[in-house]
Amino acid sequence: MFDCPVSVPAEHKVAPSAAFTAAGFDYGGKHLRVALRWPGGTLLAGPLPDGGESAHINADGSISAKVGWWRDVDGELVIRGRRLDANARPLAGDAPRAYSYPGRFIPSTITFPTVGCWRVTGTVGRATISFVVRVKRVERAR
């Protein structure tokens, strides 16, 4: 069985005033950070018990999640990734080229073709960050 080496950021509290600053993003370095708010490194797709949703299951079975990034360098965010535990098409990353939100926040949508263990890499200019996430579907109670 494949043991997915998920990326789990160090625990830290984010002050409400830090939401769209470097301090509001829990994984990365000085120039590029990402918000990995998935418990235990696992992104659950589908309706959660509390009625919310962390990721959406699309009609074709792919899974889409919104992911926030923070950058301290100029340039376009390019998102790439591949499945580590099996063969699959590459993931699709969509980040707006021109986004006027205050500061350096970049919203994105990442679409995973399948469940599994995925390495995601974001690049802006020379700044690069990679993380690993386990993507699962929510198990429905019977």
N, C-alpha and C positions, 0 to 999 in steps of 0.2 A: 504494500500500500504506500502511496506517495504521501510524504509529510510536507505540506505546503508551508514554506518558510515565511509566513505573513509578517508584514511590517506593522509594528504596534508602537505608536509614539509614547514617549514618557508622559506620565500623568501630569497635567498642569491645568490650573483654573484659568479661564479666559474672562477677563473683565469685560463687561458690556461695552465699554468705551474702546476696547481693542479689537472689536469684531472685524474691521476691515484694514488692520495694520498687520505687520509681521507677527506680532504677539498673538493674533487671532488664528494663526495657522500652526498646527501642532507637529508638523514633520518637515524636515528639510534643513537648509543652510541659510547663509546670509543673503544670497541673491535669489533663491527660488524656494518657495514653501508651498505645502498643500495641506488641506484639512482632511485628516483621516479619522473620521468620527464613527467608524464602524467597530462595534465592540469585539475585542479579540481578533481583529483583522478580518472579520467575516462580514461581507455585504449580503444582507438578506433581501431577496427580491420578492415582491408581492405584498399583499396586505398583512400588516403586523397586528398582533393581538390588541394593541392600543388604538387601532383604526388608522394609524399612519402608514407611511410607506417610505423606505429608504431607497428602493430601486423599483422600476416599473418593468413588468414583463410585456414585451411588445407582441403584436399579432404573429410575427414570424418566430417567436420563441426567444429572441435575443433579449438582453437585459440592459436597460439604460439607467444610469445614475447621474445625478448632478454632483459635480465636484468643484469646490472653490480652490483657487490658487492665489498666491501673492508673489509678486516679482519686484526685484530691486534693480532690474536691468531693462533696457528698452528692447522691444522686438515682439514678434508674434510667438504665441505659445503653440508649440507643435506637440501633440500627444500621440504616442505609439505604444503598442504593447503586443505581447504574445502569451499564449497559454503554455504553462510549464509542465503540466501533468498529462497532456495528450495533444494530439494534432488538432488544430482548429484554425479557422480564418483569423487574421489579425483583428484586434479590436478597432473600433472607430472612435476617434476623439474629435470633438467639435468645440472650438473656442472662438468667440467672435474676434475678428481682426481689429476692429475699432470699437473699443468699449470705453465709455466716458464716466464710469463710476469713479468717485473720488479715490485718490491714492493709486495703489498698484494692484487692486483686486481684479482677477479674471475669473468669470464664471465659465464652466464648461459642462458638456455632457459627454460621458464615456459610455459607449455601447459595446457590451461583451456579447459575442455571437453565441456563447454557451456558458453554462456553469463551469466551475473548475478553479484552478489556481492560476492567477494571471500576474505577470510582471508588467507594470505600467511605467512608462518613461515620459516625462515632460521636459521640453527643452525651450528655452528662450535665449537667443544669442548663444553665448558660450556657457550659460548656466544650465545644468542638467540635474534632475532628480529622478530616482526610480523607487518604486515601492511594490510590494507584493500583496495581493488581496485574494482571499478565497471568496468566490461568488457562489451562492446557494439560493435555491428557491425555498420559500417558506413552506414548511410541511403543514398541510391542512389537517386539523383535528377531524377525526371520523366519528 
